[in-house]
Amino acid sequence: MIGYLQGKPVFNKNSVIILIGGVGYQVEVGSKTRSRLTEDETSLFIYTHVREDKLELFGFLSSQQKELFELLLSVSGIGPKTALEITDRDPEMIISAVQNSEVSFFSSIPRIGKKLAQKIILELKSKLGSLKELSLGPRSSQEHDIFATLEALGYEETEIASTVGELQLDDLSLEESVKLVLKKIAR
């Protein structure tokens, strides 16, 4: 599967072709994403969508957008084109709309009526959790090591995430960080 592409973009009517070593990959992107691409070289996180009769690539400027896209695809009734239309908006606005049950935010998007908007909110609310628990941005290598260590000890990712979010661990070693997180969880 293709997960990331970096190359020279060639703009089509509804998509972008990324040229890499003489090969062009056609990638579907949202209108806001398309407007942010430069003509020199660009890089996109890629979601590969495979069906019986079609293979499509969908491109995103951040891994955060890609993760939201994948979550939206898990909602029945949401296809990749609609999910792309939604994720073309600011990820923080999408998360806020889900958490605050803003049906109007989703129903303002083409192909989404009131019932589908309610379904999106209902199904994503439990998956997104609270903003404090949610960190769709890339973890630092230290945070990744802390999560790996504590998960190996049997702790749940949500429990670790909520605790790590409350602590300042930047200047500590891995061992000190793990001890501090364990101490906080034990309380």
Buried (B, 14 or more C-beta within 10 A) or exposed (E): EBEEBEBBBEEEEEBBBBBEEEEBBBBBBBEEBBEEBEEEEBBBBBBEBEEEEEEBBBBBBBBBBBBBBEBBBEBEEBEBBBBBBBBBBEBEEBBBBBBEEBBEBBBEBEEBEEEBBBBBBEBBEEEBBEEEEBEBEEEEEBBEBBBEBBEEEEBEEEBBBBBBBEBEBEEBEEEEBBEBBBEEBEE
